Amino acid sequence: MINFEREVKDPVLIEEMLKMFNIVNVDINGDDGYPYVVPLNFGFEVKDNKFIFYTHFMKRGLKVDLIKKNPKVCLEFSAFNDFPDHKYKGHYHDYRSVIAKETMKLIDGNKDYETFKRGYDLLYPCNNREIKPLENRPAIPPMYIGMVECDLANITAKSEFPLHSVEVFRLLMYTLKKLIKRKNK
């Protein structure tokens, strides 16, 4: 990171940033030596000073094969807003990003129901979707919940505009949403 004034280290601010993202790009080590990157929906929680991220996918396929071979992943969350006609604090755009590196565990609902259910329950609110409760389904869905548990040391975050408090972050987000609405009119 070159611009350290844009670095966000406060876990509370990182949590607020994560709430604004809808997609995580999961970087998996590919067989051919190149990263295999997959955009997925996600959920997360903060527990015991760790960020725990959840994704989901079918029990078969390239993602699963690659993760079973090498569970090291990199998670990338980002948002970029462009407003060329309405400068804000001298800038024509705004971005936020969070990157987390750790290993992904594949959680099978038939073997670890509680963890599977926790991840399942957290996936939908992140995308503003209603969840069909797991207990109302005829069976556990044939999928894995991918779980990545990260210490703050394995997370980096940055923001175009320096963030110093949750209040400043929320005010900034409110202002930027107004600029985006003006841009789209």
NURO-132410 format. One record per residue: residue in three letters; residue number from 1; x, y, z of N, C-alpha, C in turn. Coordinates in nm, 4 decimals, padded with zeros to 6 digits. Each point is the difference from the previous one (the first is absolute). Last residue first. Example, Ala and Ser with C-alpha at 12.3 -4.5 7.8 and 13.67 -1.06 7.14 Angstrom:
# NURO-132410
SER / 2 / 01.2850 / -00.2250 / 00.7080 / 00.0820 / 00.1190 / 00.0060 / -00.0770 / 00.1090 / 00.0730
ALA / 1 / 00.0290 / -00.5720 / -00.0070 / -00.0890 / 00.1190 / 00.0000 / 00.0900 / 00.1200 / 00.0000
//
This chain:
# NURO-132410
LYS / 185 / -02.9559 / 01.0505 / -01.2880 / -00.1201 / 00.0694 / -00.0490 / 00.0207 / 00.0490 / -00.1411
ASN / 184 / 00.3368 / -00.2221 / 00.2827 / -00.0892 / -00.0904 / -00.0739 / -00.1260 / 00.0675 / -00.0523
LYS / 183 / 00.3267 / 00.2339 / 00.2707 / 00.0681 / -00.0471 / -00.1214 / -00.0945 / -00.0840 / -00.0871
ARG / 182 / -00.1436 / 00.1397 / 00.4277 / 00.0050 / 00.1141 / -00.0932 / 00.0606 / -00.0422 / -00.1328
LYS / 181 / 00.0018 / -00.3170 / 00.3446 / -00.1364 / 00.0218 / -00.0477 / -00.0045 / 00.1158 / -00.1002
ILE / 180 / 00.4058 / -00.0794 / 00.2163 / -00.0270 / -00.1076 / -00.0980 / -00.1414 / 00.0164 / -00.0558
LEU / 179 / 00.1312 / 00.2881 / 00.3477 / 00.0731 / 00.0310 / -00.1234 / -00.0287 / -00.1023 / -00.1091
LYS / 178 / -00.1786 / -00.0786 / 00.4275 / -00.0671 / 00.1138 / -00.0627 / 00.0689 / 00.0387 / -00.1309
LYS / 177 / 00.2006 / -00.3305 / 00.2599 / -00.1244 / -00.0515 / -00.0589 / -00.0777 / 00.1117 / -00.0679
LEU / 176 / 00.3845 / 00.1168 / 00.2446 / 00.0342 / -00.0656 / -00.1267 / -00.1242 / -00.0582 / -00.0676
THR / 175 / -00.0474 / 00.1944 / 00.4294 / 00.0359 / 00.1024 / -00.0986 / 00.0281 / -00.0628 / -00.1365
TYR / 174 / -00.0754 / -00.2924 / 00.3612 / -00.1231 / 00.0746 / -00.0295 / 00.0271 / 00.1033 / -00.1101
MET / 173 / 00.3685 / -00.2328 / 00.1728 / -00.0818 / -00.0878 / -00.0837 / -00.1301 / 00.0697 / -00.0398
LEU / 172 / 00.2830 / 00.2274 / 00.3003 / 00.0619 / -00.0088 / -00.1325 / -00.0856 / -00.0862 / -00.0925
LEU / 171 / -00.1271 / 00.0192 / 00.4453 / -00.0242 / 00.1288 / -00.0640 / 00.0564 / -00.0001 / -00.1415
ARG / 170 / 00.0914 / -00.3761 / 00.2647 / -00.1422 / 00.0035 / -00.0371 / -00.0368 / 00.1311 / -00.0681
PHE / 169 / 00.4427 / -00.0471 / 00.1661 / -00.0246 / -00.0956 / -00.1076 / -00.1454 / 00.0085 / -00.0475
VAL / 168 / 00.1225 / 00.2485 / 00.3756 / 00.0561 / 00.0601 / -00.1212 / -00.0256 / -00.0911 / -00.1194
GLU / 167 / -00.1259 / -00.1696 / 00.4163 / -00.0853 / 00.1135 / -00.0360 / 00.0484 / 00.0668 / -00.1275
VAL / 166 / 00.2565 / -00.3431 / 00.1945 / -00.1182 / -00.0558 / -00.0663 / -00.0906 / 00.1143 / -00.0458
SER / 165 / 00.5137 / 00.1203 / 00.0389 / -00.1040 / -00.0467 / 00.0910 / -00.1161 / -00.0549 / -00.0820
HIS / 164 / 00.4030 / 00.1501 / -00.2046 / 00.0455 / 00.0101 / 00.1382 / -00.1032 / -00.0472 / 00.1009
LEU / 163 / 00.1853 / -00.0144 / -00.5590 / -00.1119 / -00.0234 / 00.0915 / 00.0532 / 00.0011 / 00.1427
PRO / 162 / 00.1599 / 00.1991 / -00.5249 / 00.0337 / -00.0561 / 00.1317 / -00.1223 / -00.0085 / 00.0912
PHE / 161 / -00.0372 / -00.0366 / -00.5285 / -00.0010 / 00.1075 / 00.0974 / 00.0298 / -00.0597 / 00.1366
GLU / 160 / 00.0207 / -00.3013 / -00.3425 / 00.0425 / 00.1210 / -00.0717 / 00.0104 / 00.1180 / 00.0957
SER / 159 / 00.0672 / -00.4899 / 00.1907 / -00.1110 / 00.0850 / -00.0386 / 00.0563 / 00.1236 / -00.0692
LYS / 158 / 00.1422 / -00.5499 / 00.1808 / 00.0296 / 00.1403 / -00.0284 / -00.1227 / 00.0696 / -00.0539
ALA / 157 / 00.2279 / -00.4861 / 00.2633 / -00.1146 / 00.0761 / -00.0491 / 00.0463 / 00.1413 / -00.0324
THR / 156 / 00.1643 / -00.5533 / 00.1422 / 00.0368 / 00.1383 / -00.0302 / -00.1232 / 00.0686 / -00.0567
ILE / 155 / 00.1365 / -00.4750 / 00.3063 / -00.0962 / 00.0835 / -00.0716 / 00.0597 / 00.1373 / -00.0242
ASN / 154 / 00.1845 / -00.3655 / 00.2696 / -00.0095 / -00.0514 / -00.1368 / -00.1004 / 00.0772 / -00.0847
ALA / 153 / 00.0784 / 00.0958 / 00.4667 / 00.1331 / 00.0068 / -00.0615 / -00.0012 / -00.0470 / -00.1462
LEU / 152 / -00.3824 / -00.0343 / 00.2906 / 00.0154 / 00.1323 / -00.0581 / 00.1349 / 00.0149 / -00.0706
ASP / 151 / -00.2046 / -00.4862 / 00.0286 / 00.0453 / 00.0974 / 00.0983 / 00.0148 / 00.1333 / -00.0719
CYS / 150 / -00.3314 / -00.3977 / -00.1797 / 00.1197 / 00.0844 / -00.0123 / 00.0271 / 00.0843 / 00.1230
GLU / 149 / -00.2828 / -00.4475 / -00.2529 / 00.0117 / 00.0688 / 00.1292 / 00.1321 / 00.0760 / 00.0022
VAL / 148 / -00.3684 / -00.2420 / -00.3619 / 00.1356 / 00.0542 / 00.0109 / 00.0036 / 00.0832 / 00.1274
MET / 147 / -00.3309 / -00.3952 / -00.2723 / 00.0225 / 00.0864 / 00.1158 / 00.1468 / 00.0399 / 00.0054
GLY / 146 / -00.4199 / -00.2191 / -00.3413 / 00.1434 / 00.0276 / 00.0120 / 00.0189 / 00.0978 / 00.1136
ILE / 145 / -00.3912 / -00.3718 / -00.1106 / 00.0217 / 00.1369 / 00.0450 / 00.1519 / 00.0128 / 00.0105
TYR / 144 / -00.2758 / -00.3521 / -00.3274 / 00.0930 / 00.0292 / 00.1090 / -00.0179 / 00.1460 / 00.0391
MET / 143 / -00.3847 / -00.3449 / -00.2223 / 00.1037 / 00.0999 / -00.0240 / 00.0937 / 00.0052 / 00.1202
PRO / 142 / -00.4772 / -00.2059 / -00.1219 / 00.1232 / -00.0710 / -00.0386 / 00.1118 / 00.0987 / -00.0357
PRO / 141 / -00.4168 / 00.0765 / 00.3699 / 00.0367 / 00.0186 / -00.1410 / 00.1331 / -00.0685 / -00.0332
ILE / 140 / -00.3321 / -00.1831 / 00.3781 / 00.1111 / 00.0946 / -00.0066 / 00.0396 / 00.0145 / -00.1470
ALA / 139 / -00.5036 / -00.1250 / 00.0770 / 00.1306 / -00.0614 / 00.0280 / 00.1059 / 00.1104 / -00.0019
PRO / 138 / -00.4602 / 00.1108 / -00.0353 / -00.0197 / -00.1441 / 00.0187 / 00.1301 / -00.0738 / 00.0331
ARG / 137 / -00.0881 / 00.5162 / 00.1503 / 00.0337 / -00.0731 / -00.1225 / -00.0184 / -00.1499 / 00.0243
ASN / 136 / -00.0425 / 00.3438 / 00.3379 / -00.1215 / -00.0139 / -00.0821 / 00.0267 / -00.0721 / -00.1327
GLU / 135 / 00.3471 / 00.1129 / 00.3212 / -00.0880 / -00.0996 / 00.0619 / -00.1298 / -00.0199 / -00.0773
LEU / 134 / 00.3173 / 00.3296 / -00.1345 / 00.0529 / -00.1343 / -00.0233 / -00.0932 / -00.1063 / 00.0577
PRO / 133 / -00.1844 / 00.4845 / -00.1604 / 00.0672 / -00.0645 / 00.1134 / 00.0393 / -00.1443 / -00.0302
LYS / 132 / -00.0273 / 00.3916 / -00.3458 / -00.0916 / -00.1092 / 00.0304 / 00.0693 / -00.0780 / 00.1119
ILE / 131 / 00.0763 / 00.5367 / -00.1053 / 00.0519 / -00.1357 / 00.0071 / -00.1152 / -00.0984 / 00.0225
GLU / 130 / 00.0554 / 00.5106 / -00.2430 / -00.0623 / -00.0780 / 00.1068 / 00.0509 / -00.1434 / -00.0079
ARG / 129 / 00.2914 / 00.4303 / -00.1592 / -00.0960 / -00.0999 / -00.0458 / -00.0590 / -00.0716 / 00.1201
ASN / 128 / 00.3751 / 00.3456 / -00.0576 / -00.1362 / 00.0507 / 00.0166 / -00.1054 / -00.0954 / -00.0548
ASN / 127 / 00.4817 / -00.0760 / 00.0503 / -00.0482 / 00.0358 / -00.1334 / -00.1450 / 00.0467 / 00.0026
CYS / 126 / 00.2225 / -00.1347 / 00.3957 / 00.1053 / 00.0787 / -00.0642 / -00.0432 / 00.0468 / -00.1390
PRO / 125 / -00.2687 / -00.3029 / 00.2614 / -00.0129 / 00.1419 / 00.0378 / 00.1037 / 00.0899 / -00.0678
TYR / 124 / 00.0161 / -00.4848 / -00.0751 / -00.1070 / 00.0747 / -00.0648 / -00.0115 / 00.1462 / 00.0419
LEU / 123 / 00.3258 / -00.3283 / 00.1870 / 00.0192 / 00.0277 / -00.1432 / -00.1036 / 00.0961 / -00.0566
LEU / 122 / 00.0199 / -00.1919 / 00.4589 / 00.0662 / 00.1290 / -00.0226 / 00.0162 / 00.0356 / -00.1477
ASP / 121 / -00.1917 / -00.4199 / 00.1537 / -00.0837 / 00.1095 / 00.0492 / 00.0607 / 00.1371 / -00.0281
TYR / 120 / 00.2515 / -00.3899 / -00.1052 / -00.1193 / 00.0076 / -00.0853 / -00.0859 / 00.1200 / 00.0390
GLY / 119 / 00.3670 / -00.1106 / 00.2760 / 00.0423 / 00.0585 / -00.1275 / -00.1172 / 00.0219 / -00.0934
ARG / 118 / -00.0922 / -00.2207 / 00.4015 / 00.0435 / 00.1370 / 00.0292 / 00.0421 / 00.0702 / -00.1293
LYS / 117 / -00.1085 / -00.4579 / -00.0248 / -00.1187 / 00.0827 / 00.0189 / 00.0388 / 00.1455 / 00.0259
PHE / 116 / 00.3476 / -00.3158 / -00.0264 / -00.0655 / 00.0114 / -00.1301 / -00.1190 / 00.0957 / 00.0103
THR / 115 / 00.2120 / -00.1186 / 00.3966 / 00.0829 / 00.0936 / -00.0763 / -00.0618 / 00.0240 / -00.1369
GLU / 114 / -00.2195 / -00.3193 / 00.2666 / -00.0045 / 00.1314 / 00.0645 / 00.0811 / 00.1045 / -00.0773
TYR / 113 / -00.0032 / -00.4687 / -00.1383 / -00.1247 / 00.0720 / -00.0263 / 00.0019 / 00.1418 / 00.0565
ASP / 112 / 00.3462 / -00.3733 / -00.1511 / 00.0104 / 00.1100 / 00.0975 / -00.1187 / 00.0940 / -00.0227
LYS / 111 / 00.0155 / -00.4039 / -00.2470 / 00.1063 / -00.0318 / 00.0965 / 00.0139 / 00.1060 / 00.1092
ASN / 110 / -00.3086 / 00.0237 / -00.3715 / -00.0279 / -00.1306 / 00.0592 / 00.1023 / -00.0369 / 00.1071
GLY / 109 / 00.0370 / 00.4025 / -00.2649 / -00.1110 / 00.0084 / 00.0944 / -00.0354 / -00.1318 / 00.0658
ASP / 108 / 00.4855 / 00.1729 / -00.1815 / -00.1085 / -00.0859 / -00.0474 / -00.1093 / 00.0003 / 00.1070
ILE / 107 / 00.4360 / 00.3358 / -00.1380 / -00.0890 / -00.0484 / 00.1055 / -00.1167 / -00.0759 / -00.0631
LEU / 106 / 00.5318 / 00.1652 / -00.1129 / -00.1255 / -00.0392 / -00.0642 / -00.0884 / -00.0659 / 00.1053
LYS / 105 / 00.4129 / 00.3815 / 00.0378 / -00.0495 / -00.1304 / 00.0427 / -00.1314 / -00.0254 / -00.0726
MET / 104 / 00.4503 / 00.3299 / -00.1038 / -00.1443 / -00.0200 / -00.0026 / -00.0315 / -00.1424 / 00.0437
THR / 103 / 00.4288 / 00.3664 / 00.1095 / -00.0432 / -00.1256 / -00.0611 / -00.1521 / -00.0117 / 00.0095
GLU / 102 / 00.2602 / 00.4802 / -00.0477 / -00.0027 / -00.1079 / 00.0981 / -00.0386 / -00.1291 / -00.0718
LYS / 101 / 00.0118 / 00.5835 / -00.0594 / 00.0691 / -00.1220 / -00.0435 / -00.0016 / -00.1024 / 00.1123
ALA / 100 / -00.2592 / 00.4940 / -00.1914 / 00.0264 / -00.0932 / 00.1101 / 00.0646 / -00.1257 / -00.0575
ILE / 99 / -00.1498 / 00.5555 / -00.1199 / 00.0616 / -00.1244 / -00.0479 / 00.0346 / -00.0848 / 00.1216
VAL / 98 / -00.3116 / 00.4616 / -00.1678 / 00.0445 / -00.0836 / 00.1112 / 00.0549 / -00.1272 / -00.0628
SER / 97 / -00.1515 / 00.5456 / -00.1615 / 00.0356 / -00.1401 / -00.0235 / 00.0439 / -00.0659 / 00.1294
ARG / 96 / -00.2388 / 00.4713 / -00.2726 / 00.0262 / -00.0678 / 00.1270 / 00.0431 / -00.1420 / -00.0372
TYR / 95 / -00.0725 / 00.5238 / -00.2645 / 00.0108 / -00.1457 / 00.0070 / 00.0233 / -00.0442 / 00.1439
ASP / 94 / -00.1557 / 00.4421 / -00.3618 / 00.0181 / -00.0471 / 00.1364 / 00.0149 / -00.1515 / -00.0057
HIS / 93 / 00.0388 / 00.4772 / -00.3504 / -00.0439 / -00.1359 / 00.0310 / 00.0253 / -00.0305 / 00.1474
TYR / 92 / 00.1180 / 00.4137 / -00.2073 / -00.1061 / -00.0388 / -00.0929 / -00.0496 / -00.1416 / 00.0241
HIS / 91 / 00.2361 / 00.4110 / 00.3328 / 00.0139 / -00.1299 / -00.0673 / -00.1200 / -00.0261 / -00.0911
GLY / 90 / 00.0694 / 00.3770 / 00.3200 / 00.1031 / 00.0046 / -00.1032 / 00.0188 / -00.1288 / -00.0787
LYS / 89 / -00.3403 / 00.0544 / 00.3385 / 00.1309 / 00.0215 / 00.0633 / 00.1133 / -00.0068 / -00.1019
TYR / 88 / -00.3880 / -00.1186 / -00.2484 / -00.0185 / -00.0042 / 00.1436 / 00.1384 / 00.0069 / 00.0631
LYS / 87 / -00.2582 / 00.1173 / -00.5132 / 00.1160 / -00.0262 / 00.0848 / -00.0403 / -00.0029 / 00.1469
HIS / 86 / -00.2765 / -00.0743 / -00.4509 / -00.0193 / 00.0585 / 00.1329 / 00.1177 / -00.0365 / 00.0888
ASP / 85 / -00.0511 / -00.1558 / -00.4529 / -00.0603 / 00.1327 / -00.0108 / -00.0142 / 00.0709 / 00.1338
PRO / 84 / 00.1819 / -00.4558 / -00.0581 / 00.0828 / 00.0974 / -00.0716 / -00.0588 / 00.1408 / -00.0063
PHE / 83 / -00.0337 / -00.4544 / 00.2909 / -00.0904 / 00.1132 / -00.0157 / 00.0751 / 00.1154 / -00.0665
ASP / 82 / 00.0255 / -00.5684 / 00.1587 / 00.0509 / 00.1042 / -00.0875 / -00.1032 / 00.1115 / -00.0080
ASN / 81 / 00.1470 / -00.4421 / 00.3351 / -00.1056 / 00.0899 / -00.0446 / 00.0625 / 00.1138 / -00.0782
PHE / 80 / 00.1102 / -00.5253 / 00.2030 / 00.0547 / 00.1164 / -00.0698 / -00.1177 / 00.0816 / -00.0502
ALA / 79 / 00.1437 / -00.4377 / 00.3572 / -00.1053 / 00.0829 / -00.0576 / 00.0690 / 00.1207 / -00.0620
SER / 78 / 00.1257 / -00.5408 / 00.2116 / 00.0285 / 00.1374 / -00.0416 / -00.1246 / 00.0679 / -00.0535
PHE / 77 / 00.2721 / -00.4749 / 00.2285 / -00.1268 / 00.0725 / 00.0022 / 00.0314 / 00.1415 / -00.0465
GLU / 76 / 00.2488 / -00.5180 / 00.0122 / 00.0087 / 00.1407 / -00.0382 / -00.1397 / 00.0584 / -00.0085
LEU / 75 / 00.3162 / -00.4499 / 00.2026 / -00.1330 / 00.0569 / -00.0200 / 00.0156 / 00.1482 / -00.0302
CYS / 74 / 00.3132 / -00.4746 / -00.0326 / 00.0021 / 00.1437 / 00.0232 / -00.1395 / 00.0509 / -00.0329
VAL / 73 / 00.2219 / -00.5140 / 00.1522 / -00.0779 / 00.0881 / -00.0858 / 00.0278 / 00.1460 / 00.0362
LYS / 72 / 00.1569 / -00.5625 / 00.0844 / 00.0379 / 00.1407 / 00.0156 / -00.0769 / 00.0847 / -00.1007
PRO / 71 / -00.0130 / -00.4971 / 00.0424 / -00.1059 / 00.0834 / 00.0568 / 00.0368 / 00.1475 / 00.0216
ASN / 70 / 00.1264 / -00.4319 / -00.3308 / 00.0720 / 00.1068 / 00.0680 / -00.1026 / 00.0990 / 00.0548
LYS / 69 / -00.1441 / -00.4165 / -00.1805 / 00.1434 / -00.0155 / -00.0255 / 00.0826 / 00.1017 / 00.0776
LYS / 68 / -00.4733 / 00.0204 / 00.0155 / 00.0429 / -00.1230 / 00.0676 / 00.1500 / -00.0232 / -00.0194
ILE / 67 / -00.2007 / 00.3580 / -00.2269 / 00.0086 / 00.0291 / 00.1439 / 00.0444 / -00.1237 / 00.0771
LEU / 66 / -00.0796 / -00.0447 / -00.4656 / 00.1183 / 00.0834 / 00.0267 / 00.0169 / 00.0284 / 00.1486
ASP / 65 / -00.3846 / -00.2398 / -00.1441 / 00.1214 / -00.0782 / -00.0273 / 00.1250 / 00.0788 / 00.0360
VAL / 64 / -00.4146 / 00.2229 / 00.0263 / 00.0153 / -00.0985 / 00.1074 / 00.1277 / -00.0807 / -00.0193
LYS / 63 / -00.1145 / 00.3046 / -00.3413 / 00.0295 / 00.0708 / 00.1257 / 00.0298 / -00.0993 / 00.1119
LEU / 62 / -00.1481 / -00.1749 / -00.4227 / 00.1396 / 00.0441 / 00.0040 / 00.0349 / 00.0698 / 00.1316
GLY / 61 / -00.4047 / -00.3497 / 00.0194 / 00.0407 / 00.1043 / -00.0924 / 00.1432 / 00.0451 / 00.0250
ARG / 60 / -00.4150 / -00.1996 / 00.3383 / 00.0881 / -00.0501 / -00.1067 / 00.0350 / 00.1167 / -00.0912
LYS / 59 / -00.2952 / 00.0441 / 00.3733 / 00.1000 / -00.0918 / 00.0539 / 00.0922 / -00.0594 / -00.1064
MET / 58 / -00.2411 / 00.5057 / -00.0095 / -00.0355 / -00.1415 / -00.0130 / 00.1149 / -00.0878 / 00.0494
PHE / 57 / -00.0322 / 00.4851 / 00.2143 / 00.0091 / -00.0548 / -00.1350 / -00.0311 / -00.1490 / 00.0023
HIS / 56 / 00.0625 / 00.5059 / 00.3228 / -00.0597 / -00.1316 / -00.0220 / 00.0168 / -00.0401 / -00.1454
THR / 55 / 00.2159 / 00.3359 / 00.4391 / -00.0484 / -00.0044 / -00.1384 / -00.0711 / -00.1340 / -00.0164
TYR / 54 / 00.2098 / 00.3405 / 00.4296 / -00.0688 / -00.1194 / -00.0489 / -00.0387 / 00.0200 / -00.1460
PHE / 53 / 00.3546 / 00.2053 / 00.4271 / -00.0698 / 00.0194 / -00.1263 / -00.0592 / -00.1331 / -00.0451
ILE / 52 / 00.2016 / 00.2643 / 00.4647 / -00.0322 / -00.1308 / -00.0559 / -00.0887 / 00.0236 / -00.1218
PHE / 51 / 00.3704 / 00.2772 / 00.3407 / -00.1033 / 00.0123 / -00.1021 / -00.0216 / -00.1393 / -00.0563
LYS / 50 / 00.1827 / 00.1373 / 00.5084 / 00.0277 / -00.0581 / -00.1315 / -00.1174 / 00.0289 / -00.0920
ASN / 49 / 00.0302 / 00.0943 / 00.4860 / 00.0993 / 00.0816 / -00.0727 / 00.0431 / -00.0605 / -00.1326
ASP / 48 / -00.3611 / -00.1968 / 00.2552 / 00.1292 / -00.0161 / 00.0682 / 00.1139 / 00.0693 / -00.0752
LYS / 47 / -00.3848 / 00.0173 / -00.3011 / -00.0121 / -00.0797 / 00.1217 / 00.1392 / -00.0193 / 00.0596
VAL / 46 / -00.3243 / 00.2279 / -00.4256 / 00.1223 / 00.0245 / 00.0763 / -00.0197 / -00.0670 / 00.1351
GLU / 45 / -00.2158 / -00.0969 / -00.5222 / -00.0219 / 00.0402 / 00.1388 / 00.1363 / 00.0258 / 00.0630
PHE / 44 / -00.2689 / -00.0801 / -00.5271 / 00.1137 / 00.0056 / 00.0911 / -00.0480 / 00.0334 / 00.1407
GLY / 43 / -00.1284 / -00.1673 / -00.5604 / -00.0463 / 00.0496 / 00.1287 / 00.1215 / 00.0065 / 00.0898
PHE / 42 / -00.1017 / -00.0232 / -00.5764 / 00.0675 / -00.0356 / 00.1245 / -00.0789 / 00.0500 / 00.1200
ASN / 41 / 00.0305 / -00.1129 / -00.5892 / -00.0604 / 00.0757 / 00.1082 / 00.0604 / -00.0515 / 00.1293
LEU / 40 / 00.2969 / -00.0124 / -00.4471 / -00.1035 / -00.0710 / 00.0745 / -00.0717 / 00.0959 / 00.0949
PRO / 39 / 00.3924 / -00.0600 / -00.4422 / -00.0839 / 00.0921 / 00.0783 / -00.1147 / -00.0774 / 00.0652
VAL / 38 / 00.5101 / -00.1701 / -00.1501 / -00.1428 / -00.0230 / -00.0124 / -00.0764 / 00.1046 / 00.0825
VAL / 37 / 00.5226 / -00.1519 / -00.2260 / -00.0767 / 00.0974 / 00.0770 / -00.1488 / -00.0178 / -00.0289
TYR / 36 / 00.5126 / -00.2430 / -00.0319 / -00.1359 / -00.0245 / -00.0475 / -00.0889 / 00.0859 / 00.0891
PRO / 35 / 00.5572 / 00.0244 / -00.1373 / -00.1115 / 00.0071 / 00.0948 / -00.1320 / -00.0288 / -00.0707
TYR / 34 / 00.4482 / -00.2260 / -00.1855 / -00.0677 / 00.1294 / -00.0008 / -00.1089 / 00.0010 / 00.1061
GLY / 33 / 00.2629 / -00.3873 / -00.1018 / 00.0913 / 00.1015 / 00.0503 / -00.0584 / 00.1399 / 00.0019
ASP / 32 / -00.2255 / -00.4220 / -00.1208 / 00.0906 / 00.0436 / -00.1065 / 00.0975 / 00.1090 / 00.0442
ASP / 31 / -00.3511 / -00.1899 / 00.2815 / 00.0923 / -00.1078 / -00.0377 / 00.1049 / 00.0456 / -00.0997
GLY / 30 / -00.2251 / 00.3610 / 00.3442 / -00.0358 / -00.0864 / -00.1120 / 00.1051 / -00.1048 / -00.0294
ASN / 29 / -00.1714 / 00.2952 / 00.4516 / 00.1179 / -00.0401 / -00.0761 / -00.0392 / -00.1003 / -00.1075
ILE / 28 / -00.3308 / 00.3907 / 00.1821 / 00.0397 / -00.1364 / 00.0338 / 00.1219 / -00.0334 / -00.0847
ASP / 27 / -00.3210 / 00.4424 / 00.1639 / 00.1170 / -00.0373 / -00.0791 / 00.0498 / -00.1340 / 00.0528
VAL / 26 / -00.4808 / 00.2954 / 00.0129 / 00.0813 / -00.1003 / 00.0686 / 00.1090 / -00.0454 / -00.0958
ASN / 25 / -00.3423 / 00.4414 / 00.0734 / 00.0760 / -00.0725 / -00.1018 / 00.0944 / -00.0928 / 00.0755
VAL / 24 / -00.4901 / 00.2216 / 00.1527 / 00.1398 / -00.0251 / 00.0328 / 00.0613 / -00.0732 / -00.1192
ILE / 23 / -00.4597 / 00.3437 / 00.0782 / 00.0715 / -00.1108 / -00.0650 / 00.1397 / -00.0120 / 00.0594
ASN / 22 / -00.3070 / 00.3421 / 00.1354 / -00.0940 / -00.1068 / -00.0344 / 00.0687 / -00.1263 / -00.0495
PHE / 21 / 00.1189 / 00.4601 / 00.3480 / 00.0340 / -00.0827 / -00.1150 / -00.1037 / -00.1091 / -00.0220
MET / 20 / 00.0103 / 00.3190 / 00.3724 / -00.0421 / 00.0658 / -00.1236 / 00.0261 / -00.0853 / -00.1249
LYS / 19 / 00.1226 / -00.1259 / 00.4552 / -00.1461 / 00.0038 / -00.0111 / -00.0464 / 00.0641 / -00.1306
LEU / 18 / 00.4628 / -00.0109 / 00.1290 / -00.0468 / -00.1298 / -00.0508 / -00.1518 / -00.0017 / -00.0187
MET / 17 / 00.2044 / 00.3805 / 00.2014 / 00.0292 / -00.0082 / -00.1428 / -00.0548 / -00.1299 / -00.0588
GLU / 16 / -00.0299 / 00.0553 / 00.4623 / -00.0937 / 00.0898 / -00.0686 / 00.0224 / -00.0036 / -00.1512
GLU / 15 / 00.3055 / -00.2386 / 00.2664 / -00.1314 / -00.0649 / 00.0041 / -00.1043 / 00.0862 / -00.0715
ILE / 14 / 00.4225 / 00.1835 / 00.0573 / 00.0067 / -00.1074 / -00.1001 / -00.1344 / -00.0727 / -00.0052
LEU / 13 / 00.0508 / 00.3203 / 00.3329 / -00.0146 / 00.0636 / -00.1318 / 00.0060 / -00.1035 / -00.1120
VAL / 12 / 00.0763 / -00.1508 / 00.4352 / -00.1382 / 00.0480 / -00.0065 / -00.0257 / 00.0660 / -00.1353
PRO / 11 / 00.4410 / -00.1475 / 00.1120 / -00.0907 / -00.1089 / -00.0366 / -00.1463 / 00.0424 / -00.0096
ASP / 10 / 00.4442 / 00.3044 / -00.0972 / -00.0991 / -00.0182 / 00.1059 / -00.0988 / -00.1097 / -00.0408
LYS / 9 / 00.3470 / 00.1751 / -00.2890 / 00.0445 / -00.1050 / 00.0920 / -00.1029 / -00.0332 / 00.1071
VAL / 8 / 00.0895 / 00.2373 / -00.5203 / -00.0997 / -00.0099 / 00.1067 / 00.0404 / -00.1180 / 00.0878
GLU / 7 / 00.2565 / 00.3541 / -00.3813 / -00.0136 / -00.1308 / 00.0644 / -00.1027 / 00.0076 / 00.1132
ARG / 6 / 00.1687 / 00.3712 / -00.2682 / -00.1263 / -00.0614 / -00.0439 / -00.0246 / -00.1369 / 00.0633
GLU / 5 / 00.4004 / 00.2578 / 00.0623 / -00.1087 / 00.0773 / 00.0612 / -00.1366 / -00.0551 / -00.0392
PHE / 4 / 00.4100 / -00.1733 / -00.1830 / -00.0359 / -00.0540 / 00.1306 / -00.1091 / 00.0796 / 00.0698
ASN / 3 / 00.1740 / -00.0894 / -00.5066 / -00.0638 / 00.1102 / 00.0719 / -00.0518 / -00.0488 / 00.1349
ILE / 2 / 00.2200 / -00.3171 / -00.2730 / 00.0811 / 00.1204 / -00.0127 / -00.0558 / 00.1146 / 00.0842
MET / 1 / -00.0063 / -00.5646 / 00.0222 / -00.0852 / 00.1171 / 00.0000 / 00.0897 / 00.1233 / 00.0000
//
